[in-house]
Amino acid sequence: MVFKCRDKSVKLTVICRKCNEVVIVRFVAIVANLIFGTSTIFTSMLRVSQLYIYPIKSLGGIALDKATVTDRGFQYDRRWMLVDYNNLFISQREVHQMALLKPSLTGEGVKVTHSVKQSSYTIHFYAVKNEFAEVTIWDDTCTGQFVSDEADEWFSSMLEMPCRLVYMPDQTHRITDQRYTSEDSITSFSDAYPFLLIGQSSLDDLNSKLAETLPMNRFRPNIVFTGGQPYEEDTMHTFTIGDITFHGVKLCARCVMTTIDQENGISGKEPLKTLARYRLKNKKIMFGQNLSHEGSGEISIGDELQVIKLHHEDRFVVSV
């Protein structure tokens, strides 16, 4: 078929390959956005398929049917964090056995169970000590509040190393990278941004290249969506879910944590070995899109993503 612009000198021919089940509608939508400056991108239906929170940084995640969006991300997402005695965050990147600590939500708080030792401890939602400290996450320093001596003892015993549990109080505002976000954007104890978005098609594409398929929990997203093409999240500039507006601000550079099996804490070479062949950008392996947001409220599995604007900057383009 022929796709025409209002400028009669511009003409695009799109070959239909329906018999091969190749969908080219996405290409037409992107070109239409470029030529017409449309404010809404016409896409195949994109819907939320999975939602996750990770209450304690670097521990396991919790799958939700619906999640409440707050000023710094999903409610309870990375509001707690383990630190060493220098108040530096402890990560599963170095301490693989953190994967064995599985959280769940109860009416009282967050229950954490060691999947091998079968010992559990419940962190009550609002139980904290009147003791504060400046804690460090990568290049950021912010105020954390210690939870309890009992919590410190339990986590130290489970991980077989000294550590302390801190909570991020509401008055702590950890500002996100101002090069990519608005000046009022804040996050919790996440690595850098309030949300991580990944398309199911992206994982499906990766798994088609692997000898053994991997689950989504290797990549620790907050929002997963179905529909669209692999890596479609790369170029999402602005989209909405219900009344909440999200902005794709920076592709997510992946680290060794993706190689850790979340069921047993054992690391391998994949998926980084395979991703390095086709998802390399400026010597970093990209998988997923970091998000900032505007607004608060609730989103649920099945909600539609309405894409409003696409990125055209080179930093969002990963060439094969």
N, C-alpha and C positions, 0 to 999 in steps of 0.2 A: 504494500500500500504506500501511498505518498502522504507525507505529513507536511503541511504548508504553514508558513509564517505569514503575518500580515504584510511583511515585506516580501513582495512577490518574487524577489530575486533569491530568496532563501527557500530551499526545498530539501527535505530529508526523505530518503526512501528506506522503509523498514521492511525487511523480508520476513514474512510469517513462516516460522518453522514449528508450527503447532504439532505437526506429526512427530517431531522429535521432542515434544514437550519442553521446548525452550521458550520461556516467557520474556518478551522484550518490552512489555508495558513499562517496566521500571525505567528503561532507557528513555522512552518517549516522555515520561513524567519529568525526568531530570532535564531533558532538553527544553521542554515546555517552560520549566522554571527559569532556565537561562534566557530564553528568547522573550517570553512574555512577562517575566518578573512576577509570576503568580504568587499569591500569599499562602496558598495551600497546595501541598504536593498531592497529586492523585496517585494513590498507591493501592496495591492489594491490601486486604484487611490485615492489620497488625494488632495482635491481642496479647495482653499479659497472660503468660502461661505458668510462671513460677515467681514466688516472692520469698526473699530470705532476709533474716537478720542474724547478726553474729554478736550477741550481747557482750561477750568478753573477747577482746582483740586477740586474734590468732587461734582461738579455740574453734570448735565446730559451729556449724550454722543451724538455724531453725527454719524449716519451711512453714510458711503461713498461707492461709487462704485469702486473708486481707491484712493490710498493714496501714498504720497511721503515720502520716508524714508530719514531722515536726520541723522546727527551725533548723535543725542540724542533721536531718536524715530521718530514717524510720525510727519510731519509738523503740527504745531499748537497744538500738543497734550501736555496738561498740561504745557503750557508756561506761564499761568497766575495762580495766587493763591490768596485766601483771607487769610489775617492774622489779628490777634488781635493787640492791642496796645503794646504788648510785642514782636511783630513780629514773633509770633508762629502761624503755619498754623492752619486753622479752617477746621474741617472735618465733613462730613455728619454723621460720627459715633456718634457724640454728637449733632450735629445740623441737625436733620432729615429734616427740611424744605428746606434745600439746594437742595433736590431732586426736588422741585417745580420750580427751576430755570433752564429753558430749553434753551440751546444755539443753534444757527444755523449760518452757514457761509453766509456772503454777500460779495459783491464786495468791501466793505469798511472795513470789519472786522468781529468781532463776535457779533451777536445780541443775547442778553439774555432776555428772557421773563418769567415773573412770571406767572405760569399757572393758579393761582387762582386770583391774584390781577390784571392780565392782563395789567401789566406795562412792558415796554421794555426799554432797554438801549443798545447802540452799542459801543463796545470797538474797536476803530480804531487800525488797525494792528501795526502801528508804532508811535502812539501817546503816549508819556511817559513824565514824569517830569524829570528834572535834579536832582533827589533826590534818593539816594540809601540807602540800609540798609542790614545788615546781618539778613537773615530770617532762621527760623528753621523748618525742616521737620524731625520728629522723632529724630534720633541721628545726623543728618546732619545739617550743617550750610553753607549757600552759599549766594552770593550777589543777591539781587533782586532790581528792579527799580520800584518805585511807578508810577502809571498810571496817576491819576488825582484826584483832590478834588471832582469833580463831580461824578466820579465813586465810590469813597468812600461813598459819601452821598447816592447814589442810592442803593448800596448793603446793607448799614447799615439800610436803610429804609425798604428794602424788607425782610431782615432777622430779623429786629427789635432788632438789637444788633450792637454795634460799631465794624467796621472792615475796613480794607484798602485792595485795590487791588494792587498786585505787578506783575511785568513781569520779566521773566528770559531773560536777554540780552545775545547775542551770546557769549560775552566774559566770561560769567559765565560757568565754567566747573565743574559740580557736578559729582564726580567720583563714580562709582558703587562699591559694595562690592568686594574688591580685592581677597577675598578668593574664589570667584566663577567666576570672570570675568577677562578679560585682563586688563592691567594697563591703557589702553587708552579708556576704555569703560566709557561713560558718559550717564547721563539721565537728564530729565527735572525735574519738580516738582512732578513726580510720586512717589509712596511710596519707590521704590528701584531700579527698572530696566526699560529699555526702552519699553519693550513689554510684554503683557500677551497673551498666546495662550491657547485656549480651543477647544476641538473637539465637534462637534454637538452631536456625539454619547454619549459623557459623560453626557451632559445635558439630552438627551433622556433617558439614564439609570436612572439618578436621578429622573426625572419626573415620571418614571414608578413605583417609590417607594412612591410618594407623593399623598396625597388626592386631592390636587389642583396643577396643573402644573405651573411652573414658567418660565418667559422669560429669555433670555440670559442676559438682562440688569442688572439683580441682581448681575452678576459676573464681569462686567466691563472689558471684554477682548478687546484687539486691533485687534486680528486676530482669526477668527473662521474657522474651516475647516470641510468638510464632508468627509465620507469614513473612513475605518478603524474601530477599535473596541473601546468601551468605555475606556477612560483614556489612550489611546494610546500616548497622548502627554507626559505622565509621563516619559517615557523612551527615548524620542527623545533627543539625544545628539547634533547632527548636521543635519541640513536640509537646502535646498535652495528653494527660490522662485525667479525664474528668475535668475538674476545675484547677488542676495543678499544672503549671508550666515547667518543663524541664529543658535544660540547655546542655548539649554535648560540648564539653570544654577541653578535653584532652584524651587522646587515645591512651589506653592502659598498657604500660610496659610490664611484661610479665617476668617473674623471677623463679628461682628454684622451688618456691612453695608449690607451684603447679605440678611439680614432679612427685609430690608426697601423696601416697595413697591415704585417703582420709579414714579408711577403716582400720589400718594397721600401723600407720606412721612410717612406713618404709618408702624410701625414695628411689627413683629410677632416672632414666634419661628422657622419657617422654612426658609431656608433649613438646618440650622445648626443642628437641632434636629435629622433629618434623616441622614445627612452626618456623624455625630458623630458615627453612628453605624457601618460604614464600610469604612470611609475615614480618620481614625485617624492615625497619625504618630507622635511619640514623643509628645503626648498630644496636637497636633495641627491638625486642620481639613484642609485637602489638597484638592484643586480643581483648576486645571490649572497649567501651566508651565510658569515661568518667563524666558524671553529671553534676551540675548545680541545679537549683530549683527556685521557684517562686510560689508561695502559697502553702497552705496546710490542709489537711483533711485525710480522707481514707481512699485507698485504691484497692482493688480486688482482682483476683484471677478472673479473666474473661473481659476485663475492661479494654476498651480500644485505645490504641496509640494513634493520635492524629498528628501527622508530621506537617509542620507549618513552614519550615525553612531548612534548606540544605547547606552544608559547608562546601566551599569551593577552594579553600586554602590548601596549599600543597601538604601541610603538616597532617592533614586528614586523609591523604591518599597513600595507600600502601600498594606499591607495584609488585606484581608477581615476578 
